[in-house]
Amino acid sequence: MTNLADNSHVNEELIRTLLVEDNPADTRIMEMTLSDISGVKFELLTAATLSQASQLVADRRFDVILLDLSLPDSRGIETFRAMKSAAKGIPIVVMSGLPDDQVAMEAVRNGAQDYLVKGHVGADVLVRSMRYAIQRRRGEESFHDLEQEKAYILDSMSEYLVHMDANMQVRWLNKAALDAVGLPMDKVCGLRCQVWCGQEKPCGGCPAAKAIKSGKPVEGERVFRDGRIWACRASPIRDAAGNITGVLETATDVTDRKRTEEALGWGRHLLGTLMDNVPDYIYFKDAQGRFIRVNKAMAGKLGLADPAQASGKTDADYHPPEQARQAALDEQQVMQTCQPIVSKEEQTIWPDGSLTWASITKMPLIDREGKVIGTFGLSRDITVHKNVEDTLRESEARFRQLFDDSPAGYHELDMEGRIIQVNRTELKMLGYSAQEMLGRFAWEFFEGQTAKAIILGKLSGKIHAGKAFERNLICKDGSLMPAIIDDKILYDKEDSIIGMRVTLTDISERRLAEEMFQRQLQRLGALRDVDMAINASMDLRLTLPVLLEKLTLALQVDAANILLLSAYTQTLEYASGRGFRTELIKHTRLRLGEGHPGSAAIERRTMTVPDLRDTSVVFGRQDLIEAEEFVSYFCVPLVAKGQIKGVIEIFNRSPKPAEPEWLEFLETLAGQAAMAIDNAAMFDNLQRSNIDLVLAYDYTIEGWSRALELRDAETEGHAARVTDMTVQLGRMMGLREDELAHVRRGALLHDIGKMGVPDSILLKPGPLNDEEWVVMKKHPGHAYEMLSTVSYLKQAMDIPYCHHEKWDGTGYPRGLKGEYIPMAARIFAIIDVWDALSSARPYRAAWPDEKVLAYIQSNTGTHFDPEVAQTFLRVYPNLKASYARAANAAQVNLTQKAV
């Protein structure tokens, strides 16, 4: 059934709901409950069996499912499991007629979003539970997507992001920023510039302060307390009105880059010095044979005043065509084979017409990724052979220095896999000397048994080389160093393999960062699991066992228990435990200050005992320690809103070091547990307040009923009699006790609308005329106007508003027909007519039973619901006896008042 309301629902929230319930009365009550809730529009479909519900969720889209576990084709927790499998992610709220803690816990463990007991949950709680179930499911899906996106971003992002408000207080940082400042999120948020430089107030050069002041993006640098340099850009954040509400700062760690730039600058200086001071002709060319740079010697030989004038030119601009063509062919060969041309002797004709003999060497120019991007050439005048040899030795020495000082490790292998060359960087990485590595097989320094086969396979050409991979290297001290390995096969002029060149990059820091990130992810997941366990129920009997289960798994400990503080006795008493082999822990009862739990509570600090076997430690519960064989112990106070709620005790049967990171995680979990306990206490107090409020309402309703009878003395006792009989008949018709409570209130107030009828009509001794009947028939409307504003009485309004409606639709005030008349009103209509006809009035005598019953029988199907009428006639003797008792009680009451 779809519940459609008037046009006022256009902007209301829409919740598509599937109700799985085989009891028609429960279904009707749920429909009425949801239809009367303001601010929410429900699109409600119902199913009476599990198979019908499974078909509906396959064909339709729902936001939430309300599930009864007892169905014709399935019962118990298996009903929930089958519905969860068919629902494909739709949140399920279990509704049961009985408060079964075991079933509730099982449902929660299997993924139920909530567990509600029929008749004990009001409309507001029901809607709040449905909304929360939907929001929590969406939150779980969003959390999952967010975790994946976050993992990707954090793995690939090197920049830090910081959000500060208009007062320069930090509100949020990403992981790169947290790593940079070296503090956790909760320690950083709220701080200002002291996060970076230790100063409380922003300095004059702070980019973020400048951005807020100028309203424009500002670029600058931050120098952290650890000496690292970050290039940052601060951009103001504005609200919809254009007001600056904060600043977003992005930054990149440029420390290494600056140091590298300095090193590269020095290297370029050295290279420039080398190039410009050797008599040889040196040049760099791109892949198209265009000069990138030439040294001064070559520039002078080409007739150029400035070496930069050669940039972008080719050999064809300075040499004869044949010479230029041969040079291009040589360079193409070098780039294609990645093999140098060494000491090739040839004649060179220069632009001034001079001809010299030169020894020419051409080598591939390779970028960091190993891609050939051009050639490097060196032309030497061999007429002065000795000078050329000296210059070459100097050049080789300088290149060797560059090789040894490379940031990456480097070694070369011969055809047998022996190390024939290794740079200082690799020696420093692994801790060996050159003598300890040269001549040894390379696989001796790799972890694993497969390294030898792989290296020999690559040298033989059977395994393709050139693809970077990760592997652990064995250092001299026995430790392992994770590294990225990049190898390249070396060839001679005949394209025969002569060895292998291997580059190593240490990734130890990256590996440690990845491991730390994985631990953080696992702990975030554990916190999420604990949070779900806490929010699954407000009943501590259900929450605490689940919470301890999640806690022991997350902390990887053997046992844990919670001691709650009694507000009356000021003692810590056992509430729940997990992982214990005996029952001794359940007898724990300690005063504040007594033992480690009492000290932790009164001092509000974590207590640790790394080794309970230490005889100098006085624990106080030695029988428990010996029986359980515990070795280490931790106790954390549960503090919520500044008040002690209890303590969590952690026990382990093996040593457990008190690591700061682990203790911080334990205290975080304890904080969540404290909030759960505090929320449960608040919820329990709220329930008690609700009970008191219900009693107050019921007493008020009874007072209203007696006030009505005082106005019309002839009907005194009428409300009490018909109320009692209506409740009895409703119970026989199968109404639940929570429904009967609303029936009772409605019956007591059935004539509340007559307060709007003048005494001249209400107390008239004879029959009413047409005009008077028009006024009299308005009293149900008066009742609606009086009671509709009282949310507590909305479910009790069926009788005051509809008890004059008739089965055939001829009643008033709305002319409802058949089952559109609320069941409570149909039941009350028969009792009200029976009591009226059986009682004497000024204008007629009381009817005998036979005449009254005949009247009801004759009006069945027109005035009365046939089913209700037949039930009434069948159980009439019992009802009559109850009526007699109520009438006698009313008569006694009248007599006492008269006296």
C-alpha positions in Angstrom: 0.0 0.0 0.0 1.2 3.5 -0.8 0.4 6.1 1.8 -0.4 9.4 0.0 -1.1 12.6 1.9 -2.3 16.0 0.8 -0.3 18.7 -1.0 1.5 19.7 2.2 3.7 16.6 1.7 5.2 17.9 -1.5 8.4 19.1 0.2 8.5 16.4 2.9 11.2 13.7 3.2 10.3 10.5 1.2 11.2 7.2 2.7 10.5 4.1 0.6 9.7 1.4 3.1 9.0 -2.4 2.8 7.1 -3.8 5.7 7.4 -7.6 6.0 4.6 -8.7 8.4 2.1 -11.5 8.3 -0.2 -10.1 11.0 -2.9 -7.9 9.3 -3.5 -6.1 12.6 0.2 -5.3 13.0 0.3 -4.2 9.4 -2.7 -1.9 9.8 -1.2 -0.3 13.0 2.1 0.2 11.3 0.4 1.9 8.3 -1.6 4.2 10.7 1.6 4.9 12.7 3.6 6.0 9.7 0.6 7.9 8.1 0.3 10.1 11.2 4.0 11.2 11.3 4.4 14.8 10.2 7.4 15.9 8.2 7.9 12.5 6.6 6.2 10.9 3.6 6.3 7.1 3.5 5.9 5.0 0.4 5.0 1.8 2.1 4.7 -1.7 0.5 3.9 -4.7 2.5 4.6 -8.4 2.2 3.2 -11.2 4.3 5.9 -13.9 3.4 9.6 -14.0 2.9 9.2 -15.1 -0.7 6.9 -12.1 -1.4 9.4 -9.7 0.2 12.3 -11.2 -1.8 10.4 -10.7 -5.0 9.6 -7.1 -4.1 13.3 -6.1 -3.3 14.3 -7.7 -6.6 11.8 -5.5 -8.5 11.7 -2.3 -6.5 14.0 0.1 -4.8 13.6 0.6 -1.0 15.4 2.8 1.5 14.7 0.6 4.5 13.0 -2.7 5.4 11.0 -3.4 8.6 11.2 -7.1 9.2 9.2 -9.4 11.4 11.3 -12.6 12.1 8.2 -14.9 12.4 6.7 -15.5 9.0 4.7 -18.3 7.5 7.6 -19.5 5.3 10.6 -18.6 7.7 11.2 -18.1 11.3 13.9 -16.7 13.6 17.4 -15.5 12.7 17.3 -17.4 9.4 14.5 -15.0 8.3 16.9 -12.1 8.8 19.8 -13.8 7.0 17.6 -14.7 4.0 16.2 -11.2 3.8 19.7 -9.6 4.1 20.9 -11.8 1.3 18.0 -10.8 -1.0 18.1 -7.1 0.0 21.5 -6.4 -1.4 22.6 -3.7 0.9 19.2 -2.3 2.0 19.3 -1.5 5.7 17.0 -3.8 7.8 15.3 -2.9 11.1 14.1 -6.0 12.9 10.7 -5.7 14.7 9.7 -8.5 17.0 6.7 -9.0 19.3 8.9 -10.3 22.1 12.0 -8.7 23.8 14.5 -11.6 23.2 18.0 -10.5 24.0 19.6 -13.5 22.4 17.8 -12.9 19.1 18.5 -9.2 19.3 22.3 -9.8 19.7 22.3 -12.4 16.9 20.5 -10.0 14.6 22.9 -7.2 15.4 25.9 -9.5 14.8 24.5 -10.5 11.5 24.1 -6.9 10.3 20.8 -5.6 11.5 20.7 -1.9 11.7 18.4 -1.9 14.8 16.2 -4.2 16.8 12.8 -2.9 18.0 10.1 -4.6 20.1 6.6 -4.1 18.9 4.4 -2.1 21.3 7.5 -0.7 23.1 8.5 1.8 20.4 6.7 5.0 19.6 6.4 6.6 16.2 9.2 9.1 16.8 11.6 6.3 17.9 10.6 4.2 14.9 11.2 7.0 12.4 14.4 7.9 14.1 15.6 4.3 13.9 14.6 4.1 10.2 16.4 7.4 9.4 19.4 6.4 11.3 19.5 2.9 9.6 19.4 4.6 6.2 22.0 7.2 7.1 24.3 4.7 8.7 24.1 2.4 5.6 24.8 5.4 3.3 27.6 6.4 5.7 29.1 2.9 5.5 29.0 3.0 1.7 30.4 6.5 1.6 33.0 5.5 4.2 34.1 2.5 2.1 34.4 4.7 -1.1 36.1 7.4 0.9 38.6 5.0 2.3 39.5 3.7 -1.1 39.8 7.3 -2.5 41.8 8.4 0.5 44.2 5.5 0.2 44.8 6.3 -3.4 45.3 10.0 -2.8 47.6 9.5 0.2 49.7 6.9 -1.7 50.2 9.3 -4.7 50.1 12.7 -3.2 53.3 14.4 -1.9 51.9 17.8 -1.3 50.4 18.7 2.1 47.0 20.3 2.6 46.1 22.5 5.6 42.8 24.1 6.3 42.9 27.0 8.7 40.0 29.3 9.8 40.1 33.1 9.7 42.0 33.2 13.0 44.7 31.0 11.6 43.7 28.0 13.7 44.3 24.7 12.1 41.1 22.7 11.4 42.3 19.9 9.2 45.5 18.4 7.7 46.1 15.6 5.3 48.5 12.8 6.0 51.4 14.4 4.2 51.0 17.5 6.4 50.7 15.4 9.6 53.9 13.5 8.7 55.6 16.9 8.1 54.7 18.4 11.5 55.1 15.0 13.3 52.0 15.3 15.4 48.6 13.5 15.4 45.5 15.2 14.2 44.0 15.8 17.6 47.2 17.5 18.8 47.4 19.8 15.7 43.8 21.0 15.3 43.3 24.4 17.1 47.0 25.3 16.9 48.3 28.2 14.9 51.8 29.0 13.6 53.5 27.0 16.4 52.7 23.9 14.3 55.5 25.0 11.9 57.8 27.4 13.6 56.9 27.2 17.3 55.6 30.8 17.5 52.2 31.5 19.0 51.4 34.5 16.7 51.8 34.5 12.9 55.1 36.1 11.7 55.1 38.9 9.2 56.0 36.6 6.3 53.4 33.9 6.9 51.7 33.2 3.5 48.4 32.2 5.2 48.2 35.4 7.2 49.0 37.4 4.0 46.3 35.6 2.0 43.7 36.3 4.7 44.7 40.0 4.9 44.9 40.6 1.1 42.1 38.3 0.1 44.3 36.9 -2.7 46.5 33.8 -3.1 50.0 34.2 -1.7 53.0 32.0 -2.5 55.9 31.6 -0.2 58.1 29.2 1.8 57.8 27.7 5.3 60.8 26.5 7.1 59.8 23.8 9.7 61.5 23.3 13.0 63.3 20.3 11.6 65.0 22.5 9.0 63.0 21.2 6.1 61.8 23.7 3.5 58.3 23.7 2.0 57.1 25.8 -1.0 53.5 26.8 -0.2 50.6 28.5 -1.7 47.9 30.0 0.6 44.5 30.7 -1.0 41.6 32.5 1.0 38.3 30.6 1.4 35.1 32.6 1.1 31.5 31.9 2.0 28.5 32.5 -0.2 28.5 36.2 0.8 32.1 36.6 -0.2 33.4 36.9 3.4 36.8 35.2 4.1 36.2 32.3 6.4 39.6 30.7 6.3 42.6 29.7 4.2 43.7 26.6 2.3 47.4 26.1 2.2 49.1 23.6 -0.1 52.8 22.9 0.0 55.5 20.7 -1.4 58.6 19.6 0.4 61.4 21.2 -1.7 64.2 20.5 0.8 65.6 17.6 -1.3 64.9 19.5 -4.5 66.7 22.5 -3.3 69.6 20.4 -2.1 69.5 18.5 -5.4 69.4 21.8 -7.3 72.4 22.9 -5.4 74.2 19.7 -6.0 73.1 19.8 -9.7 74.2 23.4 -9.9 77.6 22.4 -8.6 77.6 19.4 -11.0 76.7 21.7 -13.9 79.4 24.0 -12.8 81.9 21.2 -12.7 80.6 19.9 -16.1 80.7 23.4 -17.5 84.2 23.9 -16.2 85.1 20.6 -17.7 83.6 21.3 -21.0 84.9 24.8 -21.3 88.4 24.1 -20.2 89.3 21.0 -22.2 90.7 21.4 -25.7 88.6 18.6 -27.1 85.4 19.5 -28.9 82.4 18.4 -26.8 78.8 18.6 -27.7 75.3 17.3 -26.7 72.7 16.7 -29.4 69.0 15.8 -29.2 67.4 12.8 -31.0 67.1 14.9 -34.2 70.8 15.7 -34.3 70.4 19.3 -33.2 73.0 20.8 -30.9 71.9 21.2 -27.3 75.2 22.5 -26.0 78.8 22.7 -27.3 81.9 23.7 -25.3 84.0 26.7 -26.0 86.6 24.8 -27.9 84.1 23.5 -30.4 82.3 26.9 -30.6 85.6 28.5 -31.5 86.4 25.8 -34.0 82.9 26.4 -35.6 83.6 30.1 -35.8 81.1 31.1 -33.0 81.8 33.8 -30.4 79.3 32.2 -28.0 78.7 28.5 -27.5 74.9 29.2 -27.2 74.9 30.2 -30.9 75.2 26.5 -31.8 71.9 25.6 -30.0 69.3 24.2 -32.5 71.9 23.9 -35.4 73.0 20.6 -37.0 76.3 19.4 -38.5 74.8 20.3 -42.0 75.1 24.0 -40.9 78.9 23.8 -40.4 80.2 20.8 -42.3 80.1 19.4 -45.9 77.0 17.3 -46.7 78.7 13.9 -46.8 80.5 14.6 -43.5 77.2 15.7 -41.9 75.3 12.7 -43.3 77.9 10.2 -41.8 77.8 12.0 -38.5 73.9 11.6 -38.5 74.2 7.9 -39.3 76.7 7.3 -36.5 74.4 9.1 -34.0 71.3 7.1 -35.2 73.3 3.9 -34.6 74.3 5.0 -31.1 70.7 5.9 -30.2 69.2 2.7 -31.7 71.8 0.3 -30.2 72.4 2.3 -27.0 76.0 1.4 -27.6 78.7 4.1 -27.9 81.1 4.7 -30.8 84.5 5.0 -29.2 87.7 6.5 -30.6 86.6 6.5 -34.2 89.2 8.3 -36.2 88.1 10.4 -39.1 88.9 13.7 -40.9 86.9 16.7 -40.1 86.4 19.8 -42.3 85.7 22.9 -40.4 83.9 26.1 -41.5 87.2 28.0 -41.9 88.3 25.3 -44.4 90.8 23.7 -42.1 91.1 19.9 -42.0 92.1 17.9 -38.9 92.2 14.3 -37.8 90.2 13.6 -34.7 89.3 10.7 -32.4 85.6 10.9 -32.1 83.5 9.2 -29.4 79.7 9.3 -29.5 77.5 8.0 -26.6 73.8 7.7 -26.0 72.3 10.5 -23.9 69.8 8.8 -21.5 67.3 10.4 -19.1 66.4 9.2 -15.6 63.8 6.7 -17.0 66.5 5.0 -19.1 65.1 6.6 -22.4 67.6 7.6 -25.1 67.0 11.3 -25.7 70.1 12.2 -27.8 73.9 11.8 -28.1 77.0 13.0 -26.4 80.0 13.6 -28.5 83.7 14.2 -28.0 86.1 15.0 -30.8 89.8 15.0 -30.0 92.7 16.3 -32.1 95.0 13.3 -32.2 97.9 15.4 -33.4 98.7 16.1 -29.9 98.2 12.6 -28.6 99.8 13.0 -25.2 97.7 16.0 -24.4 94.6 14.1 -25.4 95.5 11.1 -23.1 96.0 13.5 -20.1 92.7 15.2 -20.8 91.0 11.9 -21.1 92.3 10.6 -17.8 91.1 13.8 -16.1 87.7 13.5 -17.8 87.5 9.8 -16.7 88.3 10.8 -13.1 85.6 13.4 -13.0 83.1 11.1 -14.5 84.1 8.5 -12.0 83.4 11.0 -9.3 80.0 11.7 -10.7 79.4 7.9 -10.9 80.5 7.3 -7.3 78.5 10.2 -5.9 75.3 9.2 -7.8 72.2 9.1 -5.4 71.5 5.6 -6.6 73.5 2.4 -6.1 75.2 1.0 -9.1 77.2 -2.1 -10.1 78.1 -4.0 -13.2 78.3 -7.7 -13.8 80.4 -9.9 -16.1 78.9 -12.8 -18.0 79.3 -15.1 -15.0 77.3 -12.8 -12.7 80.4 -11.5 -10.8 80.5 -7.9 -9.7 83.2 -6.1 -11.6 82.3 -2.5 -10.7 80.4 -0.9 -7.8 79.9 2.7 -6.8 80.4 4.2 -3.4 76.7 4.9 -2.9 75.9 1.1 -3.1 78.8 0.3 -0.8 77.4 2.8 1.7 73.8 1.4 1.4 74.9 -2.2 2.1 77.8 -1.5 4.5 80.4 -3.4 2.5 83.8 -2.3 1.3 84.7 -2.5 -2.4 87.1 -5.5 -1.7 84.2 -7.4 0.0 81.9 -7.0 -3.1 84.1 -7.0 -6.2 84.6 -10.5 -7.6 81.6 -12.0 -5.7 78.5 -13.3 -7.4 75.7 -10.7 -7.3 73.1 -13.2 -6.1 75.0 -13.6 -2.8 73.6 -10.1 -1.9 70.0 -10.8 -2.8 67.4 -12.4 -0.5 65.8 -15.7 -1.8 66.9 -18.7 -3.7 65.7 -17.6 -7.1 68.1 -14.6 -7.6 70.9 -16.8 -9.2 68.6 -18.3 -11.8 67.1 -14.9 -12.7 70.5 -13.2 -13.1 72.0 -16.0 -15.1 68.8 -16.2 -17.2 69.1 -12.5 -18.1 72.8 -12.7 -18.9 72.1 -15.6 -21.2 69.2 -13.7 -22.9 66.6 -16.3 -21.8 64.9 -13.8 -19.5 64.1 -10.3 -20.6 65.8 -7.6 -18.6 65.0 -3.9 -18.2 61.8 -4.0 -16.2 62.2 -2.5 -12.7 61.2 -4.7 -9.8 61.4 -4.7 -6.0 63.6 -7.1 -3.9 65.4 -7.2 -0.6 69.2 -6.9 -0.4 71.3 -8.4 2.4 73.3 -5.8 4.2 76.6 -6.6 5.9 75.0 -6.5 9.4 72.4 -9.1 8.3 69.5 -6.7 7.9 67.5 -6.5 4.8 67.2 -3.4 2.6 64.2 -3.1 0.3 65.2 -1.7 -3.1 63.9 -1.0 -6.6 66.2 -2.9 -9.0 66.6 -1.6 -12.6 68.9 -3.7 -14.7 70.1 -3.3 -18.3 72.0 -5.8 -20.5 75.4 -4.5 -21.9 76.4 -5.4 -25.5 79.6 -5.1 -27.5 80.0 -3.8 -31.1 78.8 -7.1 -32.4 75.7 -7.0 -30.3 76.9 -9.8 -28.1 76.0 -9.7 -24.4 79.0 -8.7 -22.3 77.4 -8.1 -19.0 74.8 -6.3 -17.0 74.4 -2.8 -15.5 72.3 -2.7 -12.3 70.9 0.4 -10.5 69.6 0.2 -6.9 67.2 2.7 -5.2 66.7 2.3 -1.4 63.0 2.3 -0.6 63.3 1.6 3.1 61.6 4.8 4.2 58.7 4.3 1.7 58.2 0.7 3.0 58.1 1.9 6.6 55.6 4.6 5.6 53.4 2.0 3.9 53.5 -0.3 6.9 52.5 2.5 9.2 49.7 3.5 6.9 48.4 -0.1 6.9 48.4 -0.1 10.7 46.5 3.1 10.7 44.0 1.8 8.3 43.5 -1.4 10.4 42.9 0.7 13.5 40.5 3.0 11.8 38.6 0.0 10.7 38.6 -1.3 14.3 37.4 2.1 15.6 34.6 2.0 13.0 33.6 -1.6 14.1 33.5 -0.5 17.7 31.5 2.6 16.8 29.0 0.4 14.9 28.7 -1.9 17.9 28.1 1.1 20.2 25.4 2.6 18.0 23.7 -0.7 17.3 21.7 -0.6 20.5 21.2 1.5 23.6 21.0 -1.6 25.8 24.3 -2.1 27.7 23.5 -5.8 28.0 23.8 -6.0 24.2 26.4 -3.3 23.6 29.1 -4.2 26.1 29.7 -7.8 25.0 29.9 -6.8 21.4 32.1 -3.8 22.3 34.5 -6.1 24.2 34.6 -8.6 21.4 35.7 -5.9 18.9 38.1 -4.4 21.5 39.9 -7.7 22.2 40.3 -8.4 18.5 41.5 -4.8 17.7 44.0 -4.8 20.5 45.0 -8.4 20.1 44.7 -9.3 23.8 43.4 -12.4 25.6 40.8 -10.9 27.9 39.0 -7.7 28.8 36.2 -6.6 31.1 34.3 -3.5 32.1 33.7 -2.4 35.7 31.0 0.2 36.0 30.9 2.8 38.8 27.8 2.6 41.0 26.6 6.1 41.7 25.0 5.0 45.0 27.8 2.9 46.5 30.7 4.5 44.8 32.1 1.1 43.9 33.4 -0.4 40.7 31.3 -3.5 39.9 31.6 -6.1 37.1 29.4 -5.4 34.1 30.7 -7.5 31.2 33.8 -9.6 30.2 35.3 -11.6 27.4 38.1 -14.1 27.2 38.0 -15.4 30.8 38.3 -19.1 31.6 36.8 -18.8 35.1 33.9 -17.0 36.8 36.2 -15.2 39.3 36.1 -11.8 37.4 32.3 -11.6 37.9 32.8 -11.2 41.6 34.9 -8.1 41.3 33.7 -5.2 43.5 36.2 -2.5 44.4 36.0 0.8 46.1 37.3 4.0 44.5 41.1 4.0 45.2 41.2 0.3 45.8 43.6 -1.7 43.6 44.6 -0.8 40.1 41.0 -0.2 38.9 40.2 2.0 41.8 43.4 4.0 41.4 42.9 4.4 37.6 39.3 5.7 38.3 40.2 8.1 41.0 43.4 9.4 39.4 42.0 9.3 35.9 45.0 7.8 34.3 46.0 4.5 32.6 47.6 1.9 34.9 50.0 -0.6 33.4 51.6 -3.8 34.8 53.9 -5.2 32.1 54.8 -8.3 34.2 52.4 -9.6 36.8 55.0 -12.2 37.8 57.1 -9.5 39.3 56.9 -10.1 43.1 57.4 -6.4 43.8 54.1 -5.6 42.2 51.0 -5.8 44.5 48.0 -6.5 42.3 45.4 -7.4 44.9 43.5 -10.2 43.1 46.1 -12.9 43.0 43.6 -15.7 42.9 42.3 -14.3 39.6 45.8 -13.9 38.1 46.8 -17.5 39.1 43.6 -19.1 37.9 43.6 -17.3 34.5 47.4 -17.4 34.1 47.6 -13.7 33.2 51.1 -12.1 32.7 50.4 -8.5 31.7 47.7 -6.0 32.7 46.4 -2.6 31.7 43.5 -0.5 33.2 42.0 2.6 31.5 39.5 4.9 33.2 36.2 5.5 31.3 35.5 9.2 31.4 32.6 10.8 29.6 31.8 14.5 29.9 34.2 14.9 32.8 32.6 12.1 34.8 34.0 8.7 35.7 31.7 5.9 34.4 34.0 3.0 35.2 37.2 1.3 33.9 38.3 -1.2 31.2 40.7 -3.9 32.3 42.9 -5.6 29.8 44.6 -8.9 30.5 47.1 -10.9 28.5 48.6 -14.3 29.0 51.9 -13.3 27.5 54.1 -10.2 27.9 52.6 -7.1 26.3 55.0 -4.1 26.0 53.3 -0.8 26.8 54.0 0.8 23.5 52.9 4.5 23.3 51.1 4.0 20.0 49.2 0.9 21.3 48.3 2.7 24.6 47.0 5.7 22.7 44.8 3.4 20.6 43.6 1.7 23.8 42.7 5.0 25.4 40.8 6.0 22.2 38.7 2.8 22.4 38.1 3.5 26.1 36.8 7.0 25.2 34.3 5.4 22.8 33.2 2.9 25.4 32.7 5.7 27.9 30.5 7.6 25.5 28.4 4.4 24.9 27.9 3.9 28.6 27.0 7.6 29.1 24.5 7.5 26.2 22.9 4.3 27.5 22.4 5.9 30.9 20.8 8.9 29.3 18.6 6.7 27.2 17.5 4.8 30.3 16.6 8.0 32.2 14.7 9.2 29.1 12.6 6.0 29.1 11.8 6.4 32.8 10.7 10.0 32.1 8.5 8.8 29.3 6.8 6.3 31.6 6.1 9.0 34.1 4.7 11.2 31.3 2.4 8.5 30.1 1.0 8.0 33.6 0.4 11.7 33.9 -1.4 11.8 30.6 -3.6 8.8 31.5 -4.6 10.4 34.8 -5.5 13.6 33.0 -7.6 11.7 30.5 -9.5 10.0 33.3 -10.1 13.4 34.9 -11.5 14.8 31.6 -13.8 11.8 31.4 -15.1 12.4 35.0 -15.6 16.1 34.2 -17.9 15.1 31.2 -20.0 12.9 33.5 -20.4 15.6 36.0 -22.0 17.7 33.3 -24.4 15.0 32.4 -25.3 13.2 35.6 -27.7 10.8 33.8 -24.8 9.3 31.9 -22.5 9.0 34.9 -20.5 5.8 34.8 -21.3 5.4 31.1 -17.7 6.2 30.0 -16.1 3.7 32.4 -18.5 1.0 31.5 -18.2 1.3 27.7 -14.4 1.7 28.1 -14.1 -1.6 30.0 -16.3 -3.5 27.5 -14.6 -1.9 24.5 -11.2 -3.0 25.7 -12.4 -6.5 26.4 -14.0 -6.8 23.0 -10.9 -5.4 21.3 -8.8 -8.0 23.1 -11.1 -10.7 21.8 -10.8 -9.2 18.3 -7.0 -9.7 18.5 -5.8 -6.2 19.2 -2.4 -6.0 20.9 -2.0 -4.6 24.4 -0.3 -1.4 23.1 -3.2 -0.9 20.7 -5.7 -1.5 23.6 -4.0 1.3 25.5 -4.9 3.8 22.8 -8.4 2.2 22.6 -8.9 2.8 26.3 -7.9 6.4 26.1 -10.2 6.9 23.0 -13.1 5.3 24.7 -12.8 7.4 27.9 -12.8 10.6 25.7 -15.4 9.4 23.1 -17.8 12.2 24.1 -15.1 14.9 24.7 -16.5 16.8 21.7 -19.9 17.3 23.5 -18.2 19.9 25.5 -18.8 22.1 22.5 -22.5 21.3 22.4 -24.8 23.7 24.3 -26.6 22.4 27.5 -29.9 23.2 25.9 -29.3 20.5 23.4 -27.1 18.1 25.3 -29.4 17.9 28.4 -32.7 18.1 26.5 -35.1 15.5 28.0 -36.8 14.7 24.7 -35.8 13.9 21.2 -33.8 16.5 19.2 -35.2 18.3 16.2 -33.3 18.6 12.9 -31.5 21.9 13.7 -30.5 20.4 17.1 -29.2 17.3 15.4 -27.0 19.4 13.1 -25.4 20.9 16.2 -25.1 17.6 18.0 -23.5 15.9 15.0 -20.6 18.4 15.2 -19.3 16.9 18.4 -16.9 14.4 16.6 -15.4 17.4 14.8 -15.1 19.3 18.1 -13.2 16.2 19.5 -10.8 16.2 16.5 -10.1 19.9 16.9 -9.5 19.5 20.7 -7.3 16.4 20.5 -5.4 16.7 17.1 -3.0 19.2 18.6 -2.0 16.7 21.3 0.5 14.3 19.7 0.2 11.9 22.6 -3.5 11.3 21.7 -3.2 11.0 17.9 -3.5 7.2 18.0 -6.4 7.5 20.5 -8.5 9.8 18.2 -10.1 7.1 16.1 -13.0 6.6 18.6 -13.8 10.2 19.5 -13.6 11.2 15.8 -15.1 8.1 14.1 -17.4 6.2 16.5 -20.6 7.6 14.7 -19.4 6.3 11.3 -21.4 3.4 9.8 -20.4 0.4 7.9 -22.5 1.4 4.9 -21.0 4.9 4.8 -24.1 6.8 6.1 -22.6 7.8 9.3 -20.9 11.1 10.3 -18.9 13.3 10.4 -16.9 12.1 7.3 -19.2 9.3 5.9 -16.4 6.7 6.0 -17.3 3.2 4.7 -16.3 -0.3 5.5 -12.7 -0.9 6.5 -11.9 2.7 6.0 -13.4 3.2 9.4 -10.7 2.5 12.1 -11.1 -0.8 13.8 -11.2 0.8 17.3 -14.2 3.0 16.2 -16.0 -0.1 14.7 -15.6 -2.0 18.0 -16.7 1.0 20.1 -19.7 1.7 18.0 -21.4 -1.6 19.0 -20.6 -1.1 22.7 -21.8 2.5 22.7 -25.1 1.6 21.0 -25.6 -1.4 23.2 -25.0 0.7 26.4 -27.3 3.5 25.2 -30.2 1.2 24.3 -29.7 -0.8 27.6 -29.8 2.3 29.7 -32.9 4.3 30.6 -33.3 7.9 29.2 -35.8 10.6 30.1 -37.5 10.2 26.8 -37.6 6.3 26.9 -37.2 3.2 29.0 -34.2 0.8 28.8 -34.6 -1.9 26.2 -34.4 -5.6 27.3 -31.5 -7.7 26.1 -33.4 -9.6 23.5 -34.5 -6.3 21.8 -31.0 -4.8 21.9 -29.4 -7.9 20.5 -32.0 -8.1 17.8 -31.3 -4.5 16.9 -27.6 -5.1 16.6 -28.2 -8.2 14.5 -30.5 -6.4 12.2 -28.0 -3.5 11.7 -25.1 -5.8 11.0 -23.6 -4.9 7.6 -25.3 -1.5 7.6 -24.4 0.2 10.8 -22.0 -2.3 12.3 -18.9 -4.2 11.0 -20.2 -7.8 10.4 -17.1 -9.4 11.9 -17.1 -7.3 15.0 -20.9 -7.7 15.4 -20.7 -11.5 15.2 -17.9 -11.6 17.8 -19.9 -9.3 20.1 -23.0 -11.5 19.9 -20.9 -14.7 20.5 -19.1 -13.4 23.6 -22.1 -11.3 24.9 -22.7 -13.3 28.1 -19.1 -12.6 29.2 -19.3 -9.0 28.3 -22.7 -8.7 30.1 -21.2 -10.0 33.3 -18.4 -7.6 33.1 -20.9 -4.8 32.3 -22.9 -5.7 35.4 -19.8 -5.5 37.6 -19.0 -2.1 36.1 -22.6 -0.9 36.6 -22.6 -2.0 40.2 -19.4 -0.2 40.8 -20.8 3.0 39.2 -24.0 2.7 41.3 -21.9 2.4 44.5 -20.0 5.4 43.4 -23.3 7.4 42.9 -24.6 6.3 46.3 -21.4 7.4 48.0 -21.6 10.8 46.3 -25.2 11.2 47.4 -24.4 10.4 51.0 
